[in-house]
């Protein structure tokens, strides 16, 4: 029986790559004899380490963030003799690489001229109507070839050694009876987020509660967030894989819609997240999957009256927005439901 050989290409950001992790699992369950490789950037490859559904990880760029030469990638991909290629991010260069590498069955997103010229199949988001989760939209590529889908939850897998490292770290950081709360204050400007001053005030409120240990999880926190007495900073200057292990020790991560939130959901770490109701940034499209989670949103009237259509400029404050006290009280209620018996 001829083996199907699949290449899943997701050459963008951390959260997007995490949301691609259901694909190899669902392919392998539907086609157990298949070979599956993922094509990712160097900075995100750690998300797929130790993944039991992935046979090989191919890196699209170099450690200095420059893309590998075009023909080098064509040759590398051609050597694998892939039968199927799934391009989860529209990218003209990648499209021609897979075409020239001889990948027969190629699928991209949307309607692009370069897809038409290379006879590439496509899936259409249809302006997110009906609104579904990004992970589910990605799985439409599998549905294109009648591969069955059981569930859409992302997963990140730790080795036994990494699990032991996490346990040892947790024992070092966590006083008896306390909860480890991670606060991630930055987002890469991809979605609405609380202001830096609101995060500082939230951290100060958390520190007043003697049941909590607070960790700031940003690699490079804003000046106002650095060096707060009582806060632990353990995430700077490490590899992504090292930080994934650190995320796994948290009892709750507090953030907006961002990569660390998706990492934690894939690790089954509870998350408390702030979102807005605009469709392109909504919980229906980008919310955490597969873990225990709570999402706090401003009122719909806030998004219809205060929104300037630029998520980089929205800090969810102002009339009918989110106050720090609302966030703290919502978080405390969520934690109590999780951990108080």
Secondary structure, 3 states (H helix, E strand, C coil): CCCCEEEEECCCCHHHHHCCHHHHHHHHHHCCCCEEEEEECHHHHHHHCCCCCCCEEEECECCCCCECCHHHHHHHHHCCCCCEEEECCCCHHHHHHHHHCCCCEEEEECCCHHHHHCCCEEECCHHHCCCCCHHHHHHHHHHCCCCCCCCCCCCCCCCHHHHHHHHHHHHHHCCCCCEEEEECCCCCCCCCCCCHHHHHHHHHHHHHCCCEEEEECCCCCCHHHCCCCCEEECCCCCCHHHHHHHHCCCCEEEEECCHHHHHHHHCCCCEEEEECCCHHHCHHHHCCCCCCEEEEECCHHHHHHCCCCCHHHCCCCCCCCCCHHHHHHHHHHHHHHHHCC
